[in-house]
Amino acid sequence: MAARLSLTVVLLVGLGLRWAGGQSAVAAPPADAKQTAEPAPSSEPAPSSEPAPSSEPAPSSDTAATDALAHWQATGLPLMQAYCVDCHNEDVQEGGLDLSPFETLSDLTTAEVKRVLEMVRFGAMPPEDYDTPEIEERKSLVSALEATMYSSTCDLTPRAGKVTVRRLNRSEYNNTIRDLFGLDLRPADRFPSDEVGAGFDNNGDVLSLSPMLIEKLIEAAEFVSQNVMVDPADLPELRLELTGDQLPIYGDPKIGSFYGRFVDRDSFAWIDLDAPFDGQYRIDVRGGMTSKSDGAAKVAICDEQGKLLASDELDYFGGGGGADSMQETIELTRGKHRLIFVPVLDDRDLVVGETKFESVTTLDPERVKSILARRGKPVSVDRNIDAETYPFMFRSFRVSGPREHPRDAYPPKQFQIVRVRHVAPKKRDRYSDVAKTAMKNLQPLMEQVFRGPVTEDEVRPYAQLVEQSVKEGASFHRATQIALSAILVSPRFLFRVETPSPESEPNSFGDIPLSPHQLATRLSYFLWSSTPDQTLLDQADRNELDLERLRGHVGRMLSDEKADALATDFAAQWLGLRNLAEHEADGKRFPTFDQDLKSSMVRETESLFLHILRNNLPISEFLTADYTFVNETLAEHYGLTFSGEPFQKVSLSETPRRGLLSHGSVLTLTSTPNRTSPVLRGKWILENVLGTKAPDPPAGVPELDDAKAAGDNATLREQLELHRQSPSCASCHRVMDQLGFGLDDYDAIGQYRTEEGGKPIDASGALPDGRSFNGGAQLSGMLAETEVEGLARTLTERLLTFAIGRELTPDDRCTIDEILEHTRSNQFRLADLVTEVVASRQFRFQTFDADAHSR
């Protein structure tokens, strides 16, 4: 019986309902309960990190179970017998439930215990037409169960738990690539959707690896490698060459032999070009003076404003198809340019940057267009060109460059992948020292990608891949791309593995601390959904990630914009915001509801979460905030006056809106396409704010039928009242509907309203403890007054689940209690809750598996 008792009590602790009546039902541990000592923080297992042995032996499981049973029989059982057993006993089993085994807590199934706790906590039982417990009695019954559960788990040294090896989910993959390589490529957007476990898509138990995903991962690795580094030989270069028949001349040139363009003293040539990068470009000009006796002439190169960029001299062109030549190098910025070439046939001084040719600044656009249109067309050659009238000839122009590509021509992390000094030397067409050079590049790269140290033996196969690719004809940079693709499909990149080192030994609790790099990785993927930065990795390398530094990192990391991931990945899943993307609304009734509005709604809620997080505000602010964050779209939707940059903080003090329960995202999610749903809204409050899961509806209960539930003019409230006349519906809906009615002053897309269909809105309701309210603002205020601890417990449970990537177990309840105890006096501030989750044993340790360790 003792064994069955222990199993049942352990089962009780994991049930997720936290609310009874109108007050938070969080039981304090019995006065004689002994807290479990936790090992002092350490990044590596060591005897000094263990607590001193207790002078009292830990209670055995049989002793704890016996004490728990005695406490239950003295406190909780009398209430169950008074209000529940008459309808649920061996002879009368209403709903197929017999509560007789609760007398001894034996012979109970998981389903039976779960169902009882759900109904009692939810307030659904006993039915209204039976003798029902007072609110305080209901709380006492719940407290008795809580106290029993506490003594049977936390006093028996709960373990840190194990986490399944986790694949990076889509968000983590995208963020990791972004932070490793400085480019927001988002390759994982093309992956299959991730499964969700325990409310989140980073749960190791559901992150499978399908054949399709394997194919997508290989494609993504190649896509990333080709975008985050380039072969310098493949970078764009300007190679522009204009021969005689292509040269545009502004004036009236003569065409000589071999298509030389002879110009008079007022004519000039130009070229239009598009420089791919900032840099130095070489200009080659061929041409010269028409007459040998005139000597050399200066040629000015200027921009379209006439400013001199460079100048040189050209002598006699030599006759026939000959030409003198000049070469100049000029600085060009990236983009389009017009370079103008002016023969200077006098002895004026030319000063780069100062001399200006006004004659070139007034080109007629229509004439330019006409000149360009005639290029390349057949021309007649003039054999008798007068050298006095046409003293100069242009033969050809050539522009090439840039001489060196600027650093910004390369991807942001190019020179961290292939270091400037670590390019394999090349003579003629052969590389040398390829593997040796590749080792120098790949070791630091792999330490970043693999989030920890790598050995030469681990690097060598990738260096050999570079060498083999070069032998097969690839350039050194292309070969390094191939190796990077292989690195990005390695399990060490794709999976977060937290196996202990072979020399690790479990502490007295049977747990092993995460290694420094495992801890750094767990922290960064919790707060950033991304890879650790260099600061974390450096401290992990030096084995300095003790508890104090770990706490310090939380504040540093939350202030970083990468912590926005806590809103888009954690808060969005906690509050169900991701479902809004697929939500539809009746286009005729709600014509303004579109994708832009949906995106704005989600952004508003995420912005409030980040504001509370980064300012470490009490979590009651989720319910009471008299401000929000809007852009023009959302401000118009809410009827607010707004101007300025998108998503500015605005006051709601003169409006009825308060906190999350007035956000368009929440109100729309909890509606059907054509009407509000008090049932969905009440259920959302219970589950997402108060952590109280609504029981599943009994089999065969019909859905609410709008057409038949009441008359044509009946309000939704009247329809629901008819629906609740069914005994199978009344017990649950009397709780959910009352909460949901409080939000009925908002329509199905979150707009405030005072009437519907010509009838005034009735947004009145009551909490299970009898307190009445009217409207969402009063409901939010009442919940903030008395249910903050329920919200804190819900939020802490969700944070811990997200942080460690697994579903919580009975042992985790003790950690939740400790976190609430540590943060209660400071009003459960959000950043404090996050910090305490990071400091918890569940976050920093894992349960030792002796069998797996020996393997």
N, C-alpha and C positions, 0 to 999 in steps of 0.2 A: 504493500500500500504506500510506503514511504517513497518508493521509486516513482509510482504513478503520481503521487502528490507533487513531487519535485517537478516532474514533467509538466503537470498542469499549471503550476504556479509560474514556471518559466514561460509557458505559453501565454499566460495572462499579461505578462509584462509587455509583450510586443504589440498589443492591440492599440490601434492608433486613435481612439476617441478620447477627447480631453475636456469636454464641456458638459456640465450638468446644471440645469437651471440657468439662472442669469449670472452666476458667479463662476470664476475660474476654480476648477476643482483640482488643484495641484496639492497633493498631500506632502506635508513635510515628513521627513523620516522620523521614526519613533525616537524618543529621547535617548533610549539606550542603544540605538543603532550605531555601529562603528563604521566610519567612512573607510573606504579602501585606500590604503596608502598608494601613492603613485611614485614611480621611480623619478629621481631627479633628472632634469633634462640632460640629454646627452645625444650626440650624433653618432656615437659608436657604443656598442655594448661594452661595459667595463664594470668591474666589481664596485668601483667608487660611485657609480650612478645608481646603485640599488639603495633602497631605504634600509635602515637598520632593522634587523629582525624584530618583530613584535614580541613583547613579553607574554602576550596572550595568544594561544593558538587560535587560528581561524576556525569559526564554527563549521561543523560538518554539514553536509547537505541534509542529512536526516534531522539534525537538531534544528536547522533553520526552517525546514519544512514543518516540523512539529510546532515551532513558535508561530509560524505564519498561520497555521490552521487554528491555533488557539486565539490569535488576534482576530481572525476572520469570524470565528464562531461567537466571539464576544461583541463584535461591533456590526459587521455587515450581515451576517446570517439572520438575526432577528428582523431586520428591515425587509429582507427578501421574503422571509416567511410571512410577514404581515401584509405585504402588498402584491406578491407574485405567485406564491405557491398554490393558492386556492384554485387558480386556473391552469397551473402548469405543474401537475404532480403525476404520480404514477397512474392514478385512475382517470384524471381529467387532463389530457394533454392538448390544450389549445395550441393550434399552429404546429402540432406534432412535437411540442417541446416539454420535456420533463425536467424540472429543476431539483428533483430530489437529490441527485448526486452532489449538489452544492453544499449539502450538509456536512460532507466530509471531504469535499474537493477531490473526489476520486471518481474513476470511471467516466471521465468527461472527454469528449472529443473536441478537437480544435474548433470545428464548425459550431458546436453548441456554445462553447464559451464565448466565441466571437459574437455570435448572434445576441446573446444576453447582454453583453457589455454595450454593443451597438444600440440596442433598444433602450437600455436604461440611461446611458449617457445622452442619447439623442433626445430623451424626453418623450419618446413615442409610447412607452408603456409605463404604467397601466393606462388603458383607455380612459377618456374623459368621463364616461358614464360609470366608472368604477371608483372605488375608494383610492385616491391618489395620494402619494406622499407629498408633504410640504417640501418646499424648495430645499430647506436645510436638511431634511431627511434624505432627499435624493443625493445631495452633496455628501452626506455622511456615508451613504452606501458606496458611492464612488471612492471616497477617501479610504474606506476600509479595504477596498480592493487595491487601491494604490499603495497603502501601507504594507499590505501583504506582499505585493509584488516587489516593493523596495527591499524588504528584509530578505527576500528569497533570491535576490540577484546581486545587489550591490554589496551585501555583506559576504558574498561568496566569491570575491575576487573576479569580477567580470573581465573578460579578455578583450583585447583591442580589436579582434576580428581579422578576417582575411579578405583581400580584394583580388578578384580575378584579373589576370593579365588583360590590360585594356588596349584596344586599338584606338588610335586617334580618330575621333569622329570628324565629321565634315568641317565643322567650325574650327576645331582644334588644328586640323590639317591646314586649312587656309591661313589661319593666324600664324601658325608655325612657319610656313613658307614665307609669309610677309615679313616676319621678324628676323628670320635667318638671312634673307636675301634682299630686303628693302624694297620689294615690289609686291603690290597687292594683286597677284595674278588670279586668285580664287579658283584653282583647278578643281577643288573638291565640289564645286557647284555642279559638276557633271557626274558625281558619284551617285549611286542609289541612296535613297533616304535612310538615315540611321533609325534603328529601332529604339523604343523608349522603355526603360525599366525603372520602376520606383519613381516615376514622374520625370525622369531626365534621360537625355540621349548620350550621357557619358558613363552609363552603367556597364561595367565590364562583363556582366552576365549576358547581355543582349547584343553586344557589339560583335556580330559575326563577320566572317570573311567569306563571301560568296565568290564563285568563279567570275561572275560579272565584275565584282568589285576588284578582284585581282587584276583583271584586264584593264580596268580604269586606273588603277594605281600605277601600272606600268606606263600607260599613256601619259599620266600626269607627271611621272618622273622625267620622262623625255621632254615633255613640254616645258617643265620648270628648268631643266638643265640648259635648254636652248635659249631660254629667255633671261636667265640670271648671269650668263657669261657669253661672250662672243669671241670669235676668232678675229683679231685685228685686221686680218686680210679681207674679212667680209664686211668691214665697216664701209659705209658710203663714202665715195670720193668724187670730187668734181674733176671731170676730164672733158673740157670743152675746146674744140678746135674749129676755127672758121677759115676756110680757104677763100681765095680771091673772089669767086663768084657768090660767096655767102656774106661778104662783108657789107654791113649797112653803113652808108656814108650820108651824112646830113649835108647836102650841098648839091653840086652838079658835077660829079666826077666823070672822067674819061676812062674807058676800058682799054688797057694796053695789051700787049702780048702776054700770054700766060695769065690773063685775067688780073693783072695788077690794076689797082684802083688809084688813078692819078687825081689829085685834088688841087683846087685853087687855094689861095691864101685865106679864104673865109670858111672853108669846109673842114669837117672833122669826122672821125669814125666813132662808133660806140658798140658795145656789146651788153646784152642783158644776161645775167646769170643768177643762179640760186645756190648760195653757199650752204653745204649740208651742216657745217659746224663753224663755230668761231675758230679763227686760227690764221696762219700765214699761208697765203696763196701766191704761187709763182705766175707771173705774167710774161709771156714770150711774144714779142712783136717782131715781125719781119717786114722790111720795106726799105726806104731810103730816099735820098735826094734824087731828083730827076737828072740833074746836070752834075757831072763830075767836078766841074770848076767851082761850083757854089760852096763846096765844103760841107761839113756836117751840120745837121739841124737838131735842135732839141725836140723831144717828144714828151709832152706832159700827159700824165694819167690822172684824171680827176673824177670826182663823184658827180652825181647829177645836180648838186648845188654849186658845182664849179670849183670846189676846194681841191687843191693839189694834193694828191696822194703819193706820187713818185714821179721822177723824170729821168731821162737818159738821152743819149744821142744816137742818131743813125746817119751814116755817111752815104755816099753814092751807092745806089742799089746794084750797080754792076752791069746793067743791060740785060736783054733777053729775059730769061726766067730767074735771074739772080736776085739777091736781096741781102742787105746788111741785117744784123739782128741785135736785139737788146733783151735783157732779162731783168726784171725787177720783182721784188717780193713785197707784198702789201698785206696789211691786216684787214680782214673782213669779219664782220659779225655774221652769225647764222641768219639766212634768209635771202631775200631778193635784193639785187644790186644792179645799178647801171654804171658801167665804167666808160668814160669818154676819153678818147685819144686825140689830142690837139697838137698838130705840128706847130712849133714856135720858130718863126723865121726871122726873128730879130734877136737882139742881144740882151733882152731884159733878164733880170735876176729871178730865179724861181726858188721859192722857199716852201718846203713841204708844210702843209697845215696852215699857211698864211696866204700864199698866192691864190687868187681866185679868178676864174675865167667866166665873166658875166655872160658872154655870148652863148654858152652852152646851157644856160638855165631857162631858156625860153623856147624849148623845142615845141613845135606845133604837133599835138597828138595825132591829128589827121594825116599830116605829112609823114610822121613816123610810121603810122600804120601802112601808108601807101608804099613807103620804102621797103618795109619788111615784107610786104606782099609780093614785091617784084624780085626778091632774092631767089637765085637759082634758075630764073627764067633765061631763055636764050638772049644773048647780047651781041651787039656788033663791035668788033675790035677796031680801034682807031690806031692806024700805023704812024700817023704824023701828029704827035702830041707836042704842043709848044711848051718847052721847059720853063719859060718865063711866066706863062699863065698858070701852068700846072707844075709847081716846083717840087711836089712831094708825091710819093707813091706808097700805098699800103699793100703788102702781099698776103699776110695771114696773121691771125691771132691765135694764141693758145693759152688756156688758163688751167692750172692743175693745183690740187691741194685738198685738204690742208697738209702742210709739211708734216705735222704731228697731230694726231687726234687728241683733243682735250680730254681730260678725265671724265667730264660729263657726257662724252660720247659713248662711254661704256656703262653697263648696268651698275647700280650702286655698289655691289659687293664684288665686282670683277677682280679687284686687286687683293681681295682677301681669299679668293679661290685660287687664282694663279698669281702669285706674288711677282712683283716686277723683277726681282733678282732670281726668281726661281722658274725661269722659262728654259727649257732644255736648249742648250746651244746647238746651232745648226750651221753646217758647212756645206755649201752647194745645196743638195737636196737631201742631206742625211742629218738626222738628229743624233746626238750622243748623250749619255748619262740620263736617259729618259726615266728609268725606274727610280734612280736615286733622286732626281729632281722632283718627280711626282710624289715621293714619300714626304719631302719637305712641305709640299703644298697640301697634301691630303691629311696629314696628321692633325694640324689645328682645325681644319675644316670638319673632319669627322668628330672631333671632340665637341664642336658646336652642334652638329647635326644629331649626334648620339647622346648629347646631354651629359657627358662625363668622359673620363679618361679612356683612351684606347692604347693598346700596345702596338709595337711595331709588327708583331705577327698578325694583328687584326688589320693593319693598314696595308701590309705587303700585297695581298691578293688584288687590291684595287690599284695599287701602283703597277702591278704586273699587267693589269687590264689596259692601263694607259700605254705601257710599252708594246703590248701586242697590237693595239689599235694603230700605233705609229708605224709598226712594221707592215701593217696592211694598207698603209697609204694615207692615214689620217694625219692632220696637223697636230701639233702638241696640244693646242687649245681644244680642238675637236675631240681628241682622245680623252682629255680631262672632262669634257662634257659627258662622254660615255661612262666614265668612272663615276661621275656625280649621279647619273641616272641609276647606276647600280646601288650606290649608297642610299638613295631615296626609296628603294624598294627593300632595303634591309629591315628585318624585324626589329633591330635596335632603334630604328627611326620610327617605324610604323606603330610600334607597341610600347607601352609603358610597363616595364617589367620590374617588379619589386622583390625579387628573390634575394634572400640573405646570402652573404658571402660564405664560403665553406667553413671559415674559422669562427663564424658567429655562434654565440651560445645564448639561449633564452635566459631572461632574467627570472626572478623568483615568481613573476606573474605568468610565466610561460610565453612572454612576448619578446620580440626582437625589435630594437629601434631601426627605423629606416636608415640607410646609409646617407651621408650628407648629400650626395647627388640625387638619390631617390627623394629625399625630403625637399630639396630645391625644386625638383621637377613637379612633385605633388603640389607645392605651394604655387608655382607659376601657372600650372594648369587650372588650379582653383580660382585664382584671382584674375588671370589674364586669358585663360583658355589658350595658352601659348607656351612656348619654350622658355626656359630660364634665361635671363639676361646675363651679361658677363659678370656683373656684381655678384649675383647669386652663385654662379659657377666658380668664381674665384674664391669665395668664402668656403664653398664646398670642397674645393681643392685643398684648402688649408685646414679643413676639419674644424671650422669655426661657427657652424650653424647651431649654436646652442639656443636655448629657449629665449633668452633675452634678445639675441640678434634676430631670431625668428619673429618675435613680436615687433621688433623695429622695422623689419622688412614689410610688414603688413601696411603700416602707414605710408611708407615710401611707395609701395606698389599701387595702393589705392589712389594715390594722387596722380599716377601716370594715366594717360588717356587709354592705354591698353586695358585698364580696369573697366572700361565701358563694356567689356565682354561680360561682366557680372550682370549687367542689365540685359544685354541681348541674348545671353545664354542661360543665366540663372533666373533672373526675374521674369523673363519672357515665358519660361516654362512653368515656374511657380504659379504665375497668375494666368496662364493659358493664353498669352498674347499671340503666340504663333498661330493659333486657330483662327485669328481674325483674317488672315490672308485668304482663307477659303470661305469666309462667311459671306452670304449673299443677303441683300435686302430687296424688298419689293420696289422695283424701279418706279412704279406709278405713285406709290405712297411716299417714297423717299428718293426723289430724283437727284438729290445732291450727294448721295452715297456712292462714292467711286474709290478707285485705288489710291488716289492722292489723300482723300480723307481718312481711309483706313491706315495708311502709313503715318499720317499725322497723329492719329489716335495712339498708335503704338509708341511713337516717339515721345509723346507727352508722358505716358506712364513710365517709360524707361528713364526719362529726364528727372521725374520726381524721385524715383528710386536712387539715381546717382546723386541727386542733391542731398537726400537724407544720408546716404552712405558717406559721401566725401565731407560733409559737415558734421558727421557723427551725431545726428539728431536722434531723439527718442523715437522708437518705432511707432508710438502713438500718432506721430506725424502722418503716417499712412492714412489714418482715419480723420484727422482734424485739420490738415493743411488748408489754410484759407488763401492759397495761392496755387498756381499751376504754371505750366510751360506751354506756350502756344506759338504757332506761326499764323500767317494771315488766313489760311484755310480753316484752321481749327477755331480761331478767334471769331470768324464769321459764323461758324457752325454754333458756337456757344453764345453768340450775340454780344461779344466783347469788343470794346474799342481797342484797336491795336495798331501800332506802327513801329517800325524798327526791324532789326535783324530777326531771322527765323528763330523760333523757340527761345524766346525771352521769358523770364519770369514775370508773371503778371498777378495782380491781387484779385482775389475772389471775395474779399470781405463784404462787398455790397451785393453779392449774389448768394443764392441758396446752395451753391456747390461747395462741398468740403471733401477733400481727400480722395482716395482711390474709388470709393463707392459712387462718386459723381463723374468719374472719367468715362469718356465716350467709349473707350476700348472695352472696359468692363461691362458697361450697360449694353453695348451692342452684342458682345459675346453671349450675354445671358438673355438674349431675345431670340424669337423666331424671325423669319424673314418679313413677316407682316404685322407682328404685334409684340408687346412685351411679354415676359414670362416670369411672374412672381415665383414660380416653382424653381426655375433655373437660377434666378437671382438669389433666392434664399439658400439654395443648395451651394452656390458659389461662395457666399459669405461663410457658411458653416465649414466648408472644406478648405478653402484657401486662406481664410482669415483666422478661423478658430480651430482648425484641424480636426473637425468633427465630421467623420464620414457618414453620409446618409445611408441607412440600410437600403439594400436593393429592394425594389418593389416585389410584392408576392407574385408568384406565377399566375398568369391569367387576368391580371388587373388591366382593364382597358385604358387606352390613352384618352386624354381630355378631348372630347368631340365638340368643337365649337358650334356645329350646326344643331346638335341635339341636346346639348347640356342644359340649355335654357332658352328663353324666348329670343326672338330676333333682336330685341333692343336691350338684352341683358348685358351688363358689364362683365368684364372678365372676373372681377371679384365675385359676382353672383354665380357665374358658371363654376368657379372653383368651390364655392360653398356647396353647390349641389354635388360636385365631385366628391367632396369630403363626407357626404352623407353615407358613403360606403364605409363600413367598419374597417375594411382592409386598406383604405386610403387615409382615413382620418388620422391615425396615430402619427404618421410621418408628416403629412401635409399640414397639420396644425402648427408645426414648428417652422417648416420651410416657408409656407405661404405667408405667415405673419411677418417674417423678416423681409421677404420679397416685396410685399405690399409697400414697405417703407420707401422703396425706390420707384414706385409707380408714378412719381411726379417727373419721370424722365421717359421719353418715348423709346422706340425700338432701336434708335441710332443715337441715343444719349442727349437729345434736345430737351430742355426744360419745358414743361407744359403745366397748365392749370385745369384743362378740360380735355375730354376726348369724346367725339361724337356728340357734342353739344351738352354733355353731362360733366359736372365738376369732378376732378380727380379726387379719389379718396385714397390718400397715401398713409393712412393710419395703420398701426399694428401694435403688437405687444411682444416683449421678450418673454421667454418661458417663465421668468420669475414674476410676471404680472406687470412690469413697468411698461407703460404705453408711450408711444411716440407718434409723431405725425410728420412724415417726410424724411428724405434721405439725410438731411443735415442733423436732425434730432437723433436718428438711428445711429449715425456715425459717432455723434457725441456720446451717446450712452455706451456704445461698445468701447469707446476710448476710456470711459470712466472706470469700467469694471472688468473688461475682457482683454486688457493689454497683456496679461500673463499668458492667456490662451494664444494670443497672436505671437508672443515671444516664443512660446513652445513650438508652435507651428513653424515659425520662421527658422528657429534653431534646428529643428528636425530636417527641414528642407535644405538648409545650408550644409549640415553635416553629410546628408545623403549626397549632395552635389560635390562636396569637397573630397570625399573618399571614394566616390564612384561605385557604391553598392547600396543595396537595400539595408535599412537598419534592422538590428536584431534586438532581442530582449536586453542583452548586455549593454547596448548603447543608451538605454534609458537613463542609466546612472550618469553618463557623461552629459546628457541633456539637462538633468537636474543640477549638476555642478555648474554648468554654464549659466543657467538661470539664476542660481544662487550668487554667482560672481557678478552678475550684471544687474540684478534687481535694484540695488540701492542707487544706481545711476540711471534708472528709468529705461533699462533695456535699450541702450543706444546701438544703432545698427553696426557701426564699425567695431564697437566693443564685442558684439556677438560674433562677428567675423574673426576677430583676433582670438577670442576664446575657443572657437572651433579649431583654429590653427594650433593653438597651444594644447589641445586635448590629446589624450593618449591615443584615441582612435586615429587621429591625424598623424601622429609621430611614430606610432608603433604598428606592428602587425603580429598576429598570433603565429607562434612557431608551429610548423607542421613537421614533426620529427620524421615521419616516413618520407615526405618529399625532400627534406633536408639530407637524409641519408642517401637518397638517390642522386 
